[in-house]
Amino acid sequence: MPQAEGYEYELSTMPGWAGSSWYWYRYMDPQNTGEFASRAAIDYWQDVDLYMGGSEHATGHLLYSRFWNKFLKDRGYVPQEEPFKKLINQGMIQGRSMLVYRLEGTGMHGQAPVFVSAGLKDQYQTTELHVDVNIVNNDVLDTEAFRNWLPDYANAEFVLENGKYICGSAVEKMSKRYYNVVNPDDVAERYGSDVLRLYEMFLGPLEQAKPWSTSGIDGTFRFLRKLWRLFYKDVPNTDDTIWIVTDEAPTKEELKVLHKTIKKAQEDIEHYSFNTSVSAFMVCVNELATLKCHKRAILQELVLLVSPYAPHIAEELWAALGNVPGTVSKATYPAFNPQYLVEEAFEYPIQINGKVRTTISFPLDQPSAAIEQDVLANEVVQKWLEGKTPKKIVVVPKRIVNVVL
């Protein structure tokens, strides 16, 4: 190979993406020094079941990965035409940017910049600027912190609304450029990593962009505290708690609440609908609290349900339930039993001349004639009948009863 005197040709010219476009095969056989992966390992592990990544990879890593896989298939090294069975592009968690409005013509040539509050900005010509979200609380700017934020704003002046500077806002990509980045370590330090993890899943559907708002995280924190109180009771005027879990047999209503949640969680996991799973857990805990349920048979299954979403508190409660040695992560996930969701009665709306006046619960197997008799004997119905004899009573099973005068 000819070369100029005193210079050496660069021979390592393979692009970086070449080494990062077939890594999943290397994971199958990482200690193999003779080939990238043995055919036995490839046949055993096969293709990737689920690839999850941002949509920005569609014209980069994903494109190159498919190219390399097809090349390896054509050369007989791998049996699969495509590298990944399923692709999910998770939505971006967006930030809520805070905005200030600088009066045009100010802040130049040593002149103090003047900032106009959001509610007054339409009365002036202003320039919109981003401001650090950490010096804004409930849209109100900490003006002193703002002056200390950047040297250019040290002598800033403000046109206020009712004595406050109100910032504007916009939902945008989290970026240092927009000063709207939230440090997850700070959230975990204040609330705990389980709250952070739950709240991220609760924000919205996996594949949709979701705006981050710290105002909503308190609800997730309260949910975990309410879960904890199914197991422990606070001792008044102290920091102590009392274990209140019992070994009583669960009621039908409690089993119904549990298995309704198991069914929902299983369906949501299969469809990657983690946000609605978290909602189902919140409903379940509220219903169990209303029923004053502190029964081991129910709560142990609930801990297992919650464990993939809030693993740390689940591990604590699992151990407190006596499952030691052992870890909740190795336990069998609860199985849904449809028999607990079979309804034994139906709550009928009772109409008088087409208007609902009350509701009455009847067993599902109660005959229509018996339903008619019970409806006519009901005090509320008697009040609306005013002594009149109905022309007819229409019973639509599992739907409605209509009394026609």
C-alpha positions in Angstrom: 0.0 0.0 0.0 1.6 3.3 -1.0 1.9 5.9 1.6 3.3 9.4 1.9 6.8 9.7 3.4 6.6 10.2 7.2 2.8 9.4 7.4 1.0 6.1 8.2 -2.4 5.2 6.9 -5.1 4.8 9.5 -6.2 1.2 9.0 -8.9 1.0 11.8 -11.7 2.7 9.9 -14.7 0.5 10.9 -17.4 2.9 12.2 -18.4 2.7 15.9 -21.9 1.5 15.1 -20.5 -1.7 13.6 -19.5 -2.9 17.1 -22.8 -1.9 18.7 -25.2 -3.5 16.2 -24.9 -7.2 17.1 -24.2 -7.1 20.9 -27.2 -9.3 21.8 -25.5 -12.3 20.1 -22.4 -11.7 22.1 -24.5 -11.7 25.3 -25.5 -15.3 24.4 -21.9 -16.6 24.5 -19.6 -13.9 26.0 -16.7 -16.2 26.9 -16.3 -17.7 23.4 -12.9 -16.8 22.1 -13.3 -18.6 18.8 -16.4 -16.9 17.3 -18.9 -14.2 18.2 -21.3 -16.9 19.4 -21.7 -20.6 18.9 -24.6 -21.8 16.8 -25.7 -23.9 19.8 -26.0 -20.8 21.9 -27.8 -18.9 19.1 -30.3 -21.7 18.6 -30.9 -21.9 22.3 -31.5 -18.1 23.0 -32.8 -17.2 19.6 -33.9 -13.6 18.8 -34.7 -10.8 21.3 -38.2 -11.0 22.7 -38.6 -7.3 23.5 -36.6 -4.3 22.4 -37.5 -1.1 24.2 -35.9 2.2 23.3 -36.5 5.7 22.1 -37.9 6.4 18.7 -34.7 8.3 17.8 -33.0 5.0 17.4 -35.2 4.1 14.3 -32.7 5.7 11.9 -29.6 4.7 13.9 -29.1 1.7 16.0 -32.3 -0.2 14.9 -31.5 0.3 11.2 -27.9 -0.9 11.7 -28.9 -3.8 13.8 -31.4 -5.1 11.2 -28.7 -4.7 8.5 -26.2 -6.7 10.5 -28.7 -9.4 11.3 -29.8 -9.8 7.7 -26.1 -10.0 6.7 -25.4 -12.7 9.3 -28.5 -14.6 8.1 -27.5 -14.4 4.5 -24.0 -15.8 5.4 -25.6 -18.6 7.4 -24.4 -17.6 10.9 -27.9 -17.0 12.4 -31.3 -18.6 11.6 -33.5 -15.5 12.2 -34.4 -12.9 9.5 -35.1 -10.2 12.1 -33.3 -9.6 15.4 -36.2 -8.4 17.6 -39.6 -9.9 18.0 -41.3 -6.9 19.4 -40.4 -3.2 19.5 -41.8 -0.6 22.0 -40.8 3.1 21.8 -41.3 4.5 25.2 -42.6 8.1 25.3 -40.4 10.8 26.5 -40.9 12.3 30.0 -41.2 16.0 29.4 -40.3 18.8 31.6 -42.4 21.8 32.6 -40.3 24.9 31.6 -40.7 28.1 33.5 -40.6 31.4 31.5 -39.8 35.0 32.3 -40.5 38.0 30.1 -37.7 40.7 29.6 -38.8 44.1 28.6 -37.3 44.8 25.2 -34.6 47.4 25.2 -33.5 46.7 28.8 -30.5 44.7 30.1 -28.2 46.2 27.5 -25.0 48.3 27.8 -24.9 47.9 31.6 -28.6 48.8 32.0 -30.7 46.8 34.5 -32.9 44.2 32.8 -36.6 44.6 33.6 -38.9 41.5 33.7 -42.7 41.7 33.3 -44.9 39.3 35.2 -46.8 36.8 32.9 -50.2 38.4 33.4 -49.0 41.8 32.3 -46.7 40.8 29.4 -49.4 41.5 26.7 -49.2 45.2 27.7 -45.5 45.4 26.7 -43.1 44.2 24.1 -41.1 41.4 25.7 -38.7 38.6 25.0 -39.4 35.2 26.4 -36.6 33.6 28.3 -36.3 30.3 30.2 -35.6 30.3 33.9 -34.3 27.6 36.3 -37.3 25.6 37.6 -35.6 25.3 41.0 -36.1 29.0 41.8 -39.9 28.9 41.0 -42.5 27.6 43.4 -46.1 27.2 42.2 -45.3 29.6 39.3 -44.1 32.3 41.6 -40.5 33.4 40.9 -38.1 33.8 43.8 -36.8 37.2 42.6 -33.8 37.3 45.0 -32.7 33.8 43.9 -33.2 35.0 40.3 -30.8 37.9 40.9 -28.2 35.5 42.3 -28.7 32.9 39.5 -26.8 34.6 36.6 -24.5 37.6 36.7 -26.5 39.4 34.0 -29.5 39.5 36.3 -27.8 40.7 39.5 -29.5 44.1 39.3 -32.8 42.9 37.6 -36.0 44.8 38.2 -39.5 43.5 38.1 -43.0 44.5 37.1 -45.1 42.5 39.6 -48.7 41.3 39.9 -50.1 41.8 43.4 -46.6 41.9 44.7 -45.5 38.7 43.0 -43.7 37.8 39.8 -45.7 35.1 38.1 -43.9 33.0 35.5 -45.3 31.6 32.3 -44.8 27.9 31.5 -44.4 25.4 28.6 -44.2 21.6 28.4 -41.0 20.7 26.5 -38.3 18.2 26.3 -36.2 18.0 29.5 -33.0 19.8 28.6 -30.2 21.8 30.4 -30.9 24.5 27.7 -34.4 24.9 29.1 -33.3 24.7 32.8 -36.2 22.3 33.4 -34.2 19.1 34.2 -35.4 17.2 37.3 -32.7 15.2 39.1 -34.3 11.8 40.0 -31.8 11.4 42.8 -33.3 14.5 44.5 -36.8 13.0 44.2 -35.6 9.6 45.5 -33.8 11.3 48.4 -37.0 13.1 49.5 -39.7 10.5 48.8 -37.9 7.2 48.3 -37.1 5.2 45.2 -40.4 3.3 45.3 -42.4 6.5 45.0 -40.2 7.7 42.1 -40.6 4.4 40.3 -44.4 4.2 40.9 -44.9 7.8 39.9 -43.0 7.4 36.6 -45.2 4.4 35.7 -48.3 6.3 36.8 -47.7 9.3 34.6 -49.4 7.9 31.6 -49.3 5.2 28.8 -45.8 3.8 28.2 -45.6 4.9 24.6 -46.9 8.4 25.0 -44.9 11.5 26.0 -45.7 12.5 29.5 -45.1 15.9 31.3 -43.3 15.6 34.6 -45.0 17.4 37.5 -43.7 17.1 41.1 -47.1 18.3 42.3 -48.6 14.9 41.5 -45.9 12.8 43.3 -47.5 13.5 46.7 -50.5 11.3 45.7 -48.2 8.4 45.0 -46.4 8.9 48.3 -49.8 8.9 50.1 -50.8 5.7 48.4 -47.8 3.8 49.8 -48.4 5.2 53.2 -52.0 4.0 53.0 -50.7 0.6 51.9 -48.4 0.5 54.9 -51.3 1.3 57.3 -53.1 -1.9 56.2 -50.3 -3.7 58.1 -49.4 -1.2 60.9 -51.3 1.2 63.1 -49.7 4.4 64.5 -49.5 4.7 68.3 -50.8 8.2 69.2 -48.3 10.7 70.4 -45.3 8.4 69.6 -43.3 7.3 66.6 -44.2 3.7 67.3 -46.5 1.4 65.3 -48.5 -1.7 66.1 -48.7 -4.8 63.8 -52.4 -5.3 63.0 -52.4 -8.2 60.5 -54.7 -11.0 61.5 -55.1 -14.7 60.4 -58.9 -14.4 60.1 -60.5 -15.9 57.0 -61.2 -13.4 54.3 -64.8 -12.5 53.4 -66.3 -12.8 49.9 -66.2 -9.1 49.4 -62.4 -8.9 50.3 -61.6 -11.8 48.0 -63.6 -10.0 45.2 -61.5 -6.8 45.7 -58.3 -8.8 45.6 -59.1 -10.9 42.5 -60.5 -8.0 40.6 -57.1 -6.3 41.1 -55.1 -9.5 40.2 -57.1 -9.8 36.9 -56.5 -6.1 36.1 -52.8 -6.3 36.9 -52.2 -9.4 34.8 -54.0 -7.8 31.8 -52.2 -4.6 32.2 -48.7 -6.2 32.4 -49.4 -8.2 29.2 -50.3 -4.9 27.4 -47.5 -2.8 29.1 -50.2 -0.6 30.6 -48.4 0.0 33.9 -50.2 3.3 34.6 -53.6 1.6 34.9 -52.1 -1.1 37.1 -51.0 1.5 39.6 -54.5 3.0 39.4 -55.9 -0.4 40.2 -53.6 -0.8 43.2 -54.8 2.6 44.5 -58.4 1.5 44.2 -57.7 -1.8 45.8 -56.0 -0.3 48.8 -58.8 2.3 49.3 -61.5 -0.5 49.1 -59.6 -2.7 51.6 -59.1 0.2 53.9 -62.9 0.9 53.8 -63.5 -2.8 54.6 -61.0 -2.5 57.4 -59.3 -5.6 56.0 -56.0 -6.5 57.8 -56.1 -10.2 56.9 -52.9 -12.0 56.0 -54.5 -14.1 53.2 -55.4 -10.9 51.3 -52.5 -8.7 52.2 -49.8 -11.3 51.3 -51.2 -11.5 47.8 -51.4 -7.7 47.5 -47.7 -7.4 48.5 -46.9 -9.8 45.6 -49.0 -7.8 43.2 -47.3 -4.5 44.1 -43.7 -6.0 44.3 -42.7 -5.4 40.7 -43.8 -1.7 41.0 -42.6 -0.9 44.5 -40.0 -3.6 45.3 -38.5 -2.1 48.4 -41.6 -1.6 50.5 -42.9 -4.9 49.2 -39.7 -6.6 50.4 -40.1 -5.0 53.9 -43.8 -6.1 54.2 -43.0 -9.6 52.8 -40.4 -10.1 55.6 -42.8 -8.6 58.2 -45.4 -11.2 57.1 -42.9 -13.9 58.2 -41.6 -15.0 54.8 -38.0 -15.2 55.9 -35.6 -16.4 54.8 -36.7 -15.6 51.3 -37.4 -12.7 49.0 -40.6 -11.5 47.4 -38.9 -11.4 44.1 -38.6 -15.2 44.1 -42.2 -15.8 45.2 -45.0 -17.0 42.8 -47.1 -14.2 41.4 -50.8 -14.4 42.4 -53.2 -16.3 40.2 -56.6 -15.0 39.2 -59.6 -17.1 40.3 -62.7 -16.1 38.4 -65.0 -17.7 40.9 -64.5 -14.7 43.2 -65.9 -12.3 40.7 -69.1 -14.2 40.1 -71.9 -11.9 41.1 -74.7 -13.3 43.3 -77.0 -10.3 43.2 -77.8 -7.3 41.0 -78.6 -3.8 42.0 -81.7 -2.9 40.0 -82.6 0.8 39.3 -86.3 1.2 40.0 -88.1 3.6 37.7 -91.5 5.1 38.3 -93.0 6.2 35.0 -89.5 6.3 33.5 -87.7 8.2 36.3 -85.3 6.4 38.7 -86.5 6.8 42.2 -84.4 4.2 44.1 -82.4 1.0 43.7 -83.0 -2.5 45.2 -80.6 -5.5 45.2 -82.1 -8.8 44.2 -80.4 -12.3 44.0 -79.6 -13.1 40.4 -81.8 -16.2 40.5 -84.9 -14.4 41.9 -87.9 -14.8 39.6 -89.5 -11.8 38.0 -92.8 -12.3 39.9 -91.0 -12.2 43.2 -89.0 -9.1 42.1 -92.3 -7.3 41.3 -93.8 -8.2 44.7 -90.7 -6.9 46.6 -90.6 -3.7 44.5 -94.3 -2.9 45.3 -93.6 -3.5 49.0 -90.7 -1.1 49.0 -91.3 2.1 51.1 -89.8 4.5 48.6 -91.9 2.9 45.8 -95.0 3.1 48.0 -94.4 6.8 48.5 -94.2 7.5 44.7 -97.2 5.3 44.0 -99.4 7.5 46.2 -101.9 4.7 46.7 -102.4 4.1 42.9 -102.3 0.7 41.4 -99.7 0.2 38.7 -100.9 -0.5 35.1 -97.9 -2.8 34.7 -94.4 -3.6 36.0 -91.6 -4.3 33.5 -88.7 -6.3 34.8 -85.6 -6.5 32.5 -83.3 -9.1 34.1 -80.0 -7.7 35.2 -80.9 -4.3 33.9 -83.9 -2.3 35.3 -87.4 -2.4 36.8 -90.0 0.1 35.5 -93.3 0.7 37.2 -95.9 2.2 34.9 -98.8 4.1 36.5 
